[in-house]
């Protein structure tokens, strides 16, 4: 069925409010300009209609698509007689709320109504607005008219520069420059028919029947067919979300993975919503060609290697279906080749999201380790520390935390009593080496940097064949990007407010590693987990400050530096970092989830093989 996420709530914007959006109260000139307006007059050459809040009458156009489902029904109408200004869109959405409009594609009509600006998610969400017509009436003059040709999104028509800069302020008042910026190009096409041809899929089909394709097939391609997000300066402007207006019974939405392709033409009006920005609402869908690579399998560690993995298991709880436990177990045993130590993120308490004070996670971890044994894997043991109830963020009541699994046949865990939810672990000098005051222990759990966020867990391990070895593994799950403005925000460059907390968290982990190395400059340290940030971010710069840690993702070929896909951007959120002594680390991001419509987690796991 069509996407539910792109549906919009009814919009009511007063004339005064809309005029304020446009920059002031209505003037006599503005009022006069509404008479005899065509659609390009309504859209104007900026992001806000110059006629916002005004009534327009008898505006001509041809119906190009109808949304006949949900609470945001309506139709798109496009003027077959465009003006000569590429900045002004020739189409607009006529909003009819819960009522299915009695129009059909190809109807030539005239409409009347109020010009409104709709902000998906509300104005405070920071997104751009959609110009639309509310309170509409219309008259169908004829049927079967040809719809205007779709604007072809191609590498030459989508500029490399993404958005105009406004010092973090709104770009709404800036004249659109569709030949200079990708966001301006899309805004200049708002509501118009657009198309992509033979478009690579760069974001897998989600549960809302949406996928991401790119109009720039060769731009920043990953080794497996995605689009690489490698810097803040280049958000990959060719990405566009694809949803469908075609009834599911008539044409099921394609179940696509990254690396597949929509062959032929995919076309429809260009919409905008709060779940990914500009969206091609397809009235014509290309044919899915399955070109995507198979899930990866990493090699088995050698006898003298300690294999450390990190895996975000995405809100795992006893209430999670057994099928997910089985898939996670298969991944750990077969695709990750049974690593010796696993840092897990998003392990929930024993009753999941039920908020009743339970913080233990023994049932969750038992269910996972039992599934691993059933899949032919080792009898993993675990170590973790229960958090204070409702203090570590995540799904309310879930009490997510990081935890260690380890294979006792190959790795030993050094248990040192004293670790709990609130006691900070300390580095202790031990005859020229370093040890911990508690193992497992939490790093600075009372520091404000960890407010409503998961606290890092540090444990001391050794390779069973090298009982004198000491490997300090720090499992992390930094705070999320919640609250940041989107790449397609009307504020440019968008604010990344969550960076402040992650950077503070990174400094604390960096300081702890420096303390370890001060006690033992040869200490083997692995920092692993979901850091919720990019390799080029301020947080990672703080985490590696002083050269105490090396981010292993930077040692991979550029086209392989990703393990998460968001809105069609293949990117790095999970990391594994090593101290100076571990110069021969063998690192692998194992692509089994993020690029696939069918996934056990939204993160790809990672494996690091070291010789202590």
VEXDREN-2710 file (C-alpha; in Angstrom, 1 decimal):
% VEXDREN-2710
k/r/px/py/pz
1/UNK/0.0/0.0/0.0
2/UNK/1.2/3.6/-0.4
3/UNK/3.4/5.1/2.2
4/UNK/1.8/6.1/5.5
5/UNK/4.7/8.3/6.5
6/UNK/4.1/10.8/3.8
7/UNK/0.5/11.5/4.9
8/UNK/-0.1/15.0/6.2
9/UNK/-2.5/16.3/8.8
10/UNK/-5.1/18.9/7.8
11/UNK/-3.5/22.4/7.6
12/UNK/-5.2/25.6/8.7
13/UNK/-3.2/28.7/8.3
14/UNK/-4.7/32.1/8.6
15/UNK/-4.2/34.8/6.0
16/UNK/-2.3/37.0/8.5
17/UNK/-0.1/34.1/9.5
18/UNK/0.7/33.2/5.9
19/UNK/1.4/36.8/5.1
20/UNK/3.8/36.9/8.0
21/UNK/5.6/33.9/6.6
22/UNK/5.9/35.7/3.3
23/UNK/7.5/38.6/5.2
24/UNK/4.8/41.0/6.2
25/UNK/1.1/42.0/6.1
26/UNK/-0.8/41.8/2.8
27/UNK/-0.5/44.8/0.6
28/UNK/-2.8/46.2/-2.0
29/UNK/-0.3/45.1/-4.7
30/UNK/-0.2/41.5/-3.4
31/UNK/-4.0/41.3/-3.2
32/UNK/-4.3/42.5/-6.7
33/UNK/-1.7/40.0/-7.9
34/UNK/-3.9/37.1/-6.8
35/UNK/-6.4/38.0/-9.4
36/UNK/-5.7/36.1/-12.6
37/UNK/-2.9/34.2/-11.0
38/UNK/-1.4/31.1/-12.6
39/UNK/0.4/28.4/-10.6
40/UNK/3.9/29.9/-11.2
41/UNK/2.6/33.1/-9.6
42/UNK/1.4/31.1/-6.6
43/UNK/4.7/29.3/-6.2
44/UNK/6.9/32.3/-6.8
45/UNK/10.7/32.2/-7.0
46/UNK/11.4/31.6/-3.3
47/UNK/10.3/28.9/-0.9
48/UNK/7.3/30.8/0.4
49/UNK/4.5/31.8/-1.9
50/UNK/4.2/35.6/-2.5
51/UNK/0.4/35.0/-2.3
52/UNK/0.5/33.1/1.0
53/UNK/-2.7/33.6/2.9
54/UNK/-4.6/35.0/-0.2
55/UNK/-7.5/33.6/-2.1
56/UNK/-6.9/32.7/-5.7
57/UNK/-9.6/32.1/-8.3
58/UNK/-10.0/30.1/-11.5
59/UNK/-6.4/29.0/-11.7
60/UNK/-6.0/26.7/-14.7
61/UNK/-4.1/23.4/-14.8
62/UNK/-4.1/19.7/-15.5
63/UNK/-4.4/17.0/-12.9
64/UNK/-1.3/14.9/-12.9
65/UNK/-1.8/12.7/-9.8
66/UNK/-4.4/11.9/-7.1
67/UNK/-3.7/10.9/-3.5
68/UNK/-6.8/8.9/-2.6
69/UNK/-5.8/7.4/0.8
70/UNK/-5.1/8.6/4.3
71/UNK/-6.0/11.9/6.0
72/UNK/-4.0/14.0/3.5
73/UNK/-5.9/13.4/0.3
74/UNK/-5.8/15.7/-2.6
75/UNK/-4.4/16.1/-6.1
76/UNK/-1.5/17.7/-7.9
77/UNK/-2.3/20.1/-10.7
78/UNK/0.3/21.4/-13.2
79/UNK/0.1/24.2/-15.7
80/UNK/0.9/23.0/-19.2
81/UNK/1.9/26.6/-20.1
82/UNK/5.0/27.3/-18.1
83/UNK/6.7/30.6/-17.7
84/UNK/10.3/31.2/-18.6
85/UNK/11.6/31.4/-15.0
86/UNK/13.2/28.1/-13.9
87/UNK/12.9/29.1/-10.3
88/UNK/9.1/29.0/-10.3
89/UNK/7.3/25.7/-10.0
90/UNK/4.5/25.0/-12.4
91/UNK/2.5/22.7/-10.1
92/UNK/0.8/22.7/-6.7
93/UNK/-0.9/20.3/-4.4
94/UNK/-4.7/20.9/-3.8
95/UNK/-5.4/19.6/-0.3
96/UNK/-8.8/18.0/0.4
97/UNK/-8.2/16.4/3.9
98/UNK/-10.0/13.1/4.4
99/UNK/-12.2/13.6/1.3
100/UNK/-11.2/11.8/-1.8
101/UNK/-11.3/14.4/-4.6
102/UNK/-13.6/13.7/-7.5
103/UNK/-11.0/14.3/-10.2
104/UNK/-8.9/12.1/-12.5
105/UNK/-5.5/12.3/-14.1
106/UNK/-5.8/14.3/-17.3
107/UNK/-8.7/16.5/-16.1
108/UNK/-8.2/20.0/-17.3
109/UNK/-9.7/22.3/-14.6
110/UNK/-9.7/25.6/-12.9
111/UNK/-9.4/25.7/-9.1
112/UNK/-10.0/28.3/-6.4
113/UNK/-8.9/28.4/-2.8
114/UNK/-6.5/29.7/-0.2
115/UNK/-2.8/29.6/-0.7
116/UNK/-1.2/28.0/2.4
117/UNK/2.2/27.0/3.6
118/UNK/2.4/23.6/5.3
119/UNK/5.3/22.7/7.5
120/UNK/5.7/18.9/7.9
121/UNK/6.1/18.0/11.5
122/UNK/5.2/21.5/12.5
123/UNK/7.2/24.7/12.0
124/UNK/9.5/24.0/15.0
125/UNK/10.8/20.9/13.3
126/UNK/12.9/23.1/11.1
127/UNK/11.9/21.6/7.8
128/UNK/10.9/23.4/4.6
129/UNK/7.3/24.2/3.8
130/UNK/5.0/22.9/1.1
131/UNK/2.9/25.5/-0.8
132/UNK/-0.6/24.1/-1.2
133/UNK/-4.2/25.1/-1.8
134/UNK/-6.7/24.6/1.0
135/UNK/-10.5/25.1/1.1
136/UNK/-10.5/24.4/-2.6
137/UNK/-13.2/24.3/-5.1
138/UNK/-12.7/23.4/-8.8
139/UNK/-14.4/23.0/-12.1
140/UNK/-13.5/20.2/-14.5
141/UNK/-13.6/21.6/-18.0
142/UNK/-12.5/18.6/-20.0
143/UNK/-11.0/15.1/-19.5
144/UNK/-8.2/13.1/-21.1
145/UNK/-5.8/16.0/-21.5
146/UNK/-2.1/15.0/-21.8
147/UNK/-0.1/15.5/-18.7
148/UNK/3.0/17.7/-18.9
149/UNK/6.2/15.9/-19.5
150/UNK/8.2/15.0/-16.4
151/UNK/11.4/16.9/-15.6
152/UNK/14.3/14.5/-15.8
153/UNK/16.5/14.3/-12.8
154/UNK/20.0/13.6/-14.1
155/UNK/23.6/14.3/-13.1
156/UNK/23.5/17.4/-15.3
157/UNK/20.3/18.7/-13.9
158/UNK/21.0/18.3/-10.2
159/UNK/23.8/20.7/-9.1
160/UNK/26.8/19.3/-7.1
161/UNK/26.4/22.0/-4.4
162/UNK/23.6/21.0/-2.0
163/UNK/22.2/24.2/-0.4
164/UNK/22.9/27.9/-0.1
165/UNK/24.5/28.9/3.1
166/UNK/22.8/31.3/5.4
167/UNK/24.9/31.1/8.5
168/UNK/22.5/28.7/10.1
169/UNK/19.5/31.0/9.4
170/UNK/16.5/30.3/7.2
171/UNK/16.9/30.2/3.5
172/UNK/13.2/30.8/2.8
173/UNK/13.6/34.4/1.6
174/UNK/16.4/33.6/-0.8
175/UNK/15.6/33.5/-4.5
176/UNK/15.9/30.0/-5.7
177/UNK/18.9/29.2/-7.8
178/UNK/18.1/25.8/-9.3
179/UNK/21.2/25.8/-11.5
180/UNK/23.4/26.2/-8.4
181/UNK/22.0/24.1/-5.5
182/UNK/20.3/20.7/-5.4
183/UNK/17.8/21.9/-2.7
184/UNK/16.9/24.8/-4.9
185/UNK/16.4/22.6/-7.9
186/UNK/14.0/20.3/-6.0
187/UNK/12.1/23.3/-4.5
188/UNK/11.7/24.8/-8.0
189/UNK/10.1/21.5/-9.0
190/UNK/7.8/21.2/-6.0
191/UNK/4.6/19.4/-7.1
192/UNK/5.8/19.0/-10.7
193/UNK/6.2/15.7/-12.5
194/UNK/9.8/14.5/-12.2
195/UNK/11.4/11.3/-13.3
196/UNK/14.5/9.2/-12.8
197/UNK/15.7/6.6/-15.4
198/UNK/17.5/3.4/-14.6
199/UNK/18.0/4.7/-11.0
200/UNK/20.3/2.8/-8.6
201/UNK/18.6/2.0/-5.3
202/UNK/20.7/3.6/-2.5
203/UNK/18.3/3.1/0.4
204/UNK/16.5/-0.2/0.8
205/UNK/12.7/-0.5/0.9
206/UNK/11.4/0.2/4.4
207/UNK/8.3/-0.9/6.3
208/UNK/6.4/2.1/4.9
209/UNK/7.0/1.1/1.3
210/UNK/9.6/3.8/0.5
211/UNK/13.0/3.4/-1.0
212/UNK/15.8/5.8/-1.9
213/UNK/17.2/6.1/-5.4
214/UNK/19.8/8.4/-6.9
215/UNK/19.8/10.6/-10.0
216/UNK/23.6/10.6/-9.9
217/UNK/24.7/7.0/-10.4
218/UNK/28.4/7.6/-10.3
219/UNK/28.5/10.1/-7.5
220/UNK/30.3/8.8/-4.3
221/UNK/29.4/5.2/-5.0
222/UNK/30.2/2.6/-2.3
223/UNK/31.8/-0.7/-3.2
224/UNK/28.4/-2.4/-3.0
225/UNK/26.3/0.2/-4.9
226/UNK/25.2/2.7/-2.3
227/UNK/26.0/6.4/-2.0
228/UNK/28.7/7.3/0.5
229/UNK/28.3/10.2/2.9
230/UNK/31.9/11.3/3.4
231/UNK/31.7/14.9/4.6
232/UNK/29.3/17.6/5.8
233/UNK/30.1/19.5/2.6
234/UNK/28.5/16.8/0.3
235/UNK/25.2/15.3/1.4
236/UNK/24.8/13.7/-2.0
237/UNK/22.1/15.9/-3.7
238/UNK/21.1/13.3/-6.2
239/UNK/19.3/11.2/-3.6
240/UNK/15.5/11.2/-3.8
241/UNK/12.9/9.2/-1.9
242/UNK/10.5/7.1/-3.9
243/UNK/7.0/6.3/-2.7
244/UNK/4.0/5.2/-4.7
245/UNK/0.5/6.4/-5.6
246/UNK/-0.3/3.2/-7.5
247/UNK/-2.8/1.0/-5.6
248/UNK/-0.9/-2.0/-4.1
249/UNK/-3.2/-4.5/-5.6
250/UNK/-2.4/-3.1/-9.0
251/UNK/1.3/-2.8/-8.5
252/UNK/3.0/-4.0/-5.3
253/UNK/5.8/-1.7/-4.2
254/UNK/9.2/-3.2/-5.1
255/UNK/11.2/-4.8/-2.2
256/UNK/14.6/-3.5/-3.1
257/UNK/18.1/-3.6/-1.5
258/UNK/20.9/-1.2/-1.9
259/UNK/22.7/-2.0/-5.2
260/UNK/19.5/-2.9/-7.0
261/UNK/18.1/-0.7/-9.7
262/UNK/14.8/0.7/-10.9
263/UNK/15.1/0.1/-14.6
264/UNK/13.2/2.2/-17.1
265/UNK/11.4/5.3/-15.9
266/UNK/10.0/6.1/-12.5
267/UNK/7.9/9.3/-12.5
268/UNK/5.4/11.3/-10.5
269/UNK/4.9/14.6/-8.7
270/UNK/7.7/15.8/-6.3
271/UNK/6.4/16.1/-2.8
272/UNK/8.1/17.0/0.5
273/UNK/7.6/15.4/3.9
274/UNK/9.1/15.1/7.4
275/UNK/10.5/11.6/6.8
276/UNK/13.2/12.3/4.3
277/UNK/12.4/15.5/2.5
278/UNK/11.8/15.5/-1.2
279/UNK/9.9/12.5/-2.3
280/UNK/8.9/11.3/-5.8
281/UNK/5.3/10.1/-5.5
282/UNK/5.3/7.6/-8.3
283/UNK/2.5/7.2/-10.7
284/UNK/4.9/5.2/-12.8
285/UNK/7.4/2.7/-11.3
286/UNK/10.4/1.3/-13.0
287/UNK/11.1/-2.4/-12.9
288/UNK/13.2/-3.8/-10.1
289/UNK/16.5/-5.3/-11.2
290/UNK/18.2/-7.3/-8.5
291/UNK/21.9/-6.4/-8.7
292/UNK/22.6/-6.2/-5.0
293/UNK/25.5/-8.2/-3.5
294/UNK/24.9/-11.0/-1.0
295/UNK/25.5/-10.5/2.7
296/UNK/29.1/-10.7/3.7
297/UNK/31.0/-13.2/5.9
298/UNK/34.2/-12.4/7.6
299/UNK/37.1/-14.8/8.1
300/UNK/37.8/-16.8/11.2
301/UNK/40.3/-15.4/13.6
302/UNK/43.7/-17.2/13.8
303/UNK/44.8/-19.0/17.0
304/UNK/47.0/-16.0/18.1
305/UNK/44.3/-13.4/17.3
306/UNK/41.7/-12.0/19.6
307/UNK/38.5/-11.2/17.6
308/UNK/36.5/-8.3/19.1
309/UNK/33.2/-7.4/17.5
310/UNK/30.6/-4.7/18.0
311/UNK/26.9/-5.1/17.2
312/UNK/23.9/-2.8/17.8
313/UNK/21.1/-5.4/18.2
314/UNK/18.4/-2.7/18.1
315/UNK/16.2/-2.8/21.2
316/UNK/16.6/-6.5/22.0
317/UNK/14.4/-7.8/24.7
318/UNK/12.7/-11.1/25.8
319/UNK/9.6/-9.9/24.1
320/UNK/11.4/-9.6/20.8
321/UNK/10.3/-12.4/18.3
322/UNK/12.4/-15.5/18.5
323/UNK/13.1/-15.1/14.8
324/UNK/15.2/-12.1/15.5
325/UNK/17.3/-13.8/18.2
326/UNK/17.9/-16.6/15.7
327/UNK/19.0/-14.2/13.0
328/UNK/21.3/-12.4/15.3
329/UNK/22.8/-15.7/16.4
330/UNK/23.3/-16.8/12.9
331/UNK/25.1/-13.6/12.1
332/UNK/27.4/-13.9/15.1
333/UNK/28.2/-17.6/14.4
334/UNK/28.4/-17.7/10.6
335/UNK/28.8/-14.1/9.2
336/UNK/31.1/-12.9/12.1
337/UNK/32.8/-16.4/12.6
338/UNK/32.1/-16.5/16.3
339/UNK/34.2/-13.6/17.6
340/UNK/35.9/-14.0/21.0
341/UNK/34.5/-10.8/22.5
342/UNK/31.3/-9.0/21.4
343/UNK/30.3/-5.5/22.6
344/UNK/26.6/-5.3/22.3
345/UNK/24.5/-2.2/22.1
346/UNK/20.8/-1.7/22.8
347/UNK/20.3/-4.7/25.1
348/UNK/17.0/-4.0/26.9
349/UNK/15.9/-5.1/30.3
350/UNK/14.0/-8.3/31.0
351/UNK/10.6/-6.9/30.2
352/UNK/11.5/-4.6/27.3
353/UNK/9.7/-1.3/27.0
354/UNK/7.4/-2.0/30.0
355/UNK/8.2/0.7/32.4
356/UNK/7.8/-0.9/35.8
357/UNK/11.3/-0.5/37.4
358/UNK/12.8/-3.7/36.1
359/UNK/16.5/-3.1/35.1
360/UNK/18.0/-6.6/34.9
361/UNK/18.8/-8.1/31.5
362/UNK/19.6/-11.7/32.3
363/UNK/16.6/-13.0/30.4
364/UNK/17.5/-11.0/27.3
365/UNK/21.2/-12.2/27.3
366/UNK/20.2/-15.8/28.1
367/UNK/17.8/-15.9/25.2
368/UNK/20.5/-14.5/22.9
369/UNK/23.3/-16.9/24.1
370/UNK/21.0/-19.9/23.9
371/UNK/20.2/-19.0/20.3
372/UNK/23.9/-18.7/19.6
373/UNK/24.5/-22.2/21.0
374/UNK/21.5/-23.5/19.0
375/UNK/23.1/-22.0/15.8
376/UNK/26.3/-24.0/16.5
377/UNK/28.2/-21.3/18.2
378/UNK/30.2/-21.2/21.4
379/UNK/28.7/-21.1/24.9
380/UNK/29.2/-17.4/25.4
381/UNK/29.2/-15.9/28.9
382/UNK/28.3/-12.2/29.5
383/UNK/29.2/-9.3/31.7
384/UNK/27.2/-6.1/32.1
385/UNK/26.0/-3.6/34.7
386/UNK/22.3/-2.8/35.3
387/UNK/21.6/0.9/34.8
388/UNK/19.6/3.1/37.2
389/UNK/16.0/2.9/36.1
390/UNK/15.0/5.2/33.3
391/UNK/18.4/7.1/33.3
392/UNK/20.1/5.9/30.2
393/UNK/17.8/7.1/27.4
394/UNK/16.5/4.9/24.6
395/UNK/13.0/3.5/24.4
396/UNK/11.1/4.5/27.5
397/UNK/11.1/1.7/30.0
398/UNK/13.6/-0.3/28.0
399/UNK/16.7/0.6/30.0
400/UNK/19.0/-0.1/27.1
401/UNK/22.6/-0.8/28.0
402/UNK/25.9/-2.0/26.5
403/UNK/27.1/-5.5/27.4
404/UNK/29.9/-7.9/26.7
405/UNK/29.7/-11.5/25.4
406/UNK/32.9/-13.6/25.4
407/UNK/33.8/-17.1/24.5
408/UNK/35.4/-18.7/27.6
409/UNK/37.2/-21.3/25.4
410/UNK/39.3/-18.6/23.8
411/UNK/39.0/-15.4/26.0
412/UNK/39.2/-14.9/29.7
413/UNK/37.4/-12.1/31.5
414/UNK/39.2/-10.5/34.5
415/UNK/36.4/-10.1/37.1
416/UNK/37.2/-7.4/39.7
417/UNK/34.4/-6.6/42.1
418/UNK/33.1/-3.1/42.7
419/UNK/31.4/-2.1/39.5
420/UNK/27.9/-0.7/39.7
421/UNK/25.6/1.8/37.9
422/UNK/27.0/4.8/39.8
423/UNK/30.5/4.1/40.8
424/UNK/33.2/5.4/38.3
425/UNK/35.8/2.9/37.3
426/UNK/39.4/4.0/37.9
427/UNK/42.7/3.0/36.3
428/UNK/45.1/1.4/38.8
429/UNK/48.8/1.0/38.4
430/UNK/49.9/-2.7/38.7
431/UNK/53.6/-3.3/38.7
432/UNK/54.3/-1.4/35.6
433/UNK/51.1/-2.3/33.9
434/UNK/47.5/-1.1/34.2
435/UNK/44.4/-2.7/35.7
436/UNK/41.0/-1.5/36.7
437/UNK/39.4/-0.8/40.0
438/UNK/36.4/-2.7/38.8
439/UNK/35.8/-5.0/35.8
440/UNK/33.3/-4.5/34.4
441/UNK/33.1/-0.9/35.3
442/UNK/31.4/2.3/34.0
443/UNK/33.3/5.4/33.0
444/UNK/32.3/8.5/34.9
445/UNK/28.6/7.6/35.1
446/UNK/27.6/10.7/37.1
447/UNK/29.2/13.1/34.6
448/UNK/26.5/15.4/33.0
449/UNK/27.8/14.2/29.6
450/UNK/26.0/10.9/30.2
451/UNK/22.6/12.4/31.1
452/UNK/19.9/10.3/29.5
453/UNK/22.5/8.4/27.7
454/UNK/24.2/5.0/27.9
455/UNK/27.3/4.9/30.0
456/UNK/30.5/3.2/28.6
457/UNK/31.4/-0.2/30.0
458/UNK/35.0/-1.2/30.3
459/UNK/36.2/-4.7/30.9
460/UNK/39.6/-6.4/31.1
461/UNK/40.2/-9.5/28.9
462/UNK/43.0/-11.8/27.9
463/UNK/43.5/-14.3/25.1
464/UNK/43.3/-17.8/26.6
465/UNK/46.5/-18.8/24.8
466/UNK/48.3/-15.8/26.2
467/UNK/47.2/-15.6/29.9
468/UNK/49.6/-12.8/30.6
469/UNK/47.9/-10.5/28.0
470/UNK/45.7/-7.7/29.0
471/UNK/43.2/-6.2/26.6
472/UNK/40.9/-3.4/27.8
473/UNK/37.7/-3.2/25.8
474/UNK/35.5/-0.2/26.2
475/UNK/31.9/-0.7/24.9
476/UNK/30.0/2.5/24.0
477/UNK/26.7/3.8/22.8
478/UNK/26.9/7.6/22.6
479/UNK/23.8/9.8/22.5
480/UNK/21.6/9.8/19.4
481/UNK/21.2/12.6/16.8
482/UNK/17.7/13.3/18.0
483/UNK/17.0/17.1/17.8
484/UNK/19.4/17.8/15.0
485/UNK/18.1/19.7/12.0
486/UNK/17.9/17.6/8.8
487/UNK/20.1/17.9/5.8
488/UNK/17.2/19.3/3.9
489/UNK/16.2/21.8/6.7
490/UNK/15.2/25.4/5.8
491/UNK/18.1/26.4/8.1
492/UNK/21.4/26.1/6.4
493/UNK/23.8/24.8/7.3
494/UNK/21.6/22.7/9.6
495/UNK/22.3/22.8/13.4
496/UNK/23.7/19.6/14.9
497/UNK/22.9/20.3/18.5
498/UNK/23.4/16.7/19.6
499/UNK/27.1/17.0/18.7
500/UNK/27.8/18.9/21.9
501/UNK/26.9/16.0/24.2
502/UNK/28.7/13.4/22.0
503/UNK/31.8/15.5/22.0
504/UNK/31.7/15.7/25.8
505/UNK/31.3/11.9/26.0
506/UNK/34.2/11.4/23.6
507/UNK/36.4/13.6/25.8
508/UNK/35.7/11.4/28.8
509/UNK/36.5/8.2/27.0
510/UNK/39.6/9.8/25.6
511/UNK/40.7/10.9/29.1
512/UNK/40.2/7.4/30.4
513/UNK/42.3/5.9/27.6
514/UNK/45.0/8.4/28.3
515/UNK/44.9/7.4/32.0
516/UNK/45.4/3.7/30.9
517/UNK/48.3/4.6/28.7
518/UNK/49.9/6.8/31.4
519/UNK/49.9/3.7/33.7
520/UNK/51.1/1.4/30.9
521/UNK/52.2/3.0/27.5
522/UNK/52.0/-0.5/26.0
523/UNK/48.4/-1.2/27.0
524/UNK/46.2/-2.8/24.4
525/UNK/43.0/-0.8/24.3
526/UNK/39.9/-1.3/22.0
527/UNK/37.2/1.3/22.0
528/UNK/34.1/-0.1/20.2
529/UNK/30.4/0.6/19.7
530/UNK/27.7/2.8/18.2
531/UNK/29.1/6.3/18.6
532/UNK/26.3/7.8/16.6
533/UNK/28.6/10.0/14.7
534/UNK/30.8/10.2/11.6
535/UNK/34.6/9.6/11.2
536/UNK/34.9/13.3/10.3
537/UNK/32.8/14.6/13.2
538/UNK/34.0/16.7/16.2
539/UNK/33.2/13.8/18.5
540/UNK/35.6/11.5/16.7
541/UNK/38.3/14.2/16.7
542/UNK/37.9/14.5/20.4
543/UNK/38.0/10.7/20.9
544/UNK/41.2/10.4/19.0
545/UNK/42.8/13.6/20.3
546/UNK/46.5/13.3/21.2
547/UNK/46.9/10.3/18.9
548/UNK/46.0/7.9/21.7
549/UNK/43.5/6.0/19.4
550/UNK/43.3/5.2/15.8
551/UNK/39.8/5.0/14.2
552/UNK/40.0/1.8/12.1
553/UNK/37.4/2.9/9.6
554/UNK/40.0/5.4/8.2
555/UNK/42.2/2.5/7.2
556/UNK/39.6/1.0/4.9
557/UNK/39.3/2.0/1.2
558/UNK/37.0/5.0/1.0
559/UNK/34.2/3.1/-0.7
560/UNK/34.0/0.7/2.2
561/UNK/33.6/3.2/5.0
562/UNK/30.0/2.7/6.1
563/UNK/27.8/0.4/8.2
564/UNK/24.6/2.2/8.3
565/UNK/22.2/3.7/5.7
566/UNK/20.0/6.6/6.4
567/UNK/17.8/8.4/3.8
568/UNK/20.0/6.9/1.1
569/UNK/23.3/7.9/2.6
570/UNK/25.7/5.1/3.5
571/UNK/27.6/6.3/6.5
572/UNK/29.6/5.5/9.6
573/UNK/28.0/5.5/13.0
574/UNK/29.7/2.4/14.6
575/UNK/33.4/2.5/15.2
576/UNK/36.3/0.4/16.4
577/UNK/39.4/2.2/17.6
578/UNK/42.7/0.9/18.9
579/UNK/45.6/2.2/21.0
580/UNK/49.0/2.8/19.4
581/UNK/50.5/-0.7/20.1
582/UNK/47.8/-2.5/18.1
583/UNK/49.4/-1.6/14.7
584/UNK/48.5/-4.8/12.9
585/UNK/44.8/-4.8/13.5
586/UNK/42.6/-6.5/10.9
587/UNK/39.3/-4.7/10.7
588/UNK/36.1/-5.6/8.8
589/UNK/32.7/-4.0/8.6
590/UNK/30.4/-7.0/7.8
591/UNK/27.6/-5.9/5.6
592/UNK/24.6/-8.0/6.5
593/UNK/21.8/-5.5/7.5
594/UNK/22.0/-1.9/6.6
595/UNK/21.7/-2.3/2.9
596/UNK/18.8/-4.8/3.0
597/UNK/15.0/-4.4/3.2
598/UNK/15.0/-7.6/5.4
599/UNK/17.3/-6.9/8.3
600/UNK/17.8/-8.1/11.8
601/UNK/19.2/-4.7/12.9
602/UNK/19.6/-1.4/11.2
603/UNK/23.4/-1.5/11.9
604/UNK/26.0/-3.7/10.3
605/UNK/28.3/-5.4/12.8
606/UNK/32.1/-5.0/12.8
607/UNK/35.0/-7.3/13.7
608/UNK/38.5/-6.4/14.7
609/UNK/41.2/-9.1/14.9
610/UNK/44.2/-8.1/17.0
611/UNK/47.3/-9.9/18.4
612/UNK/47.7/-8.9/22.0
END
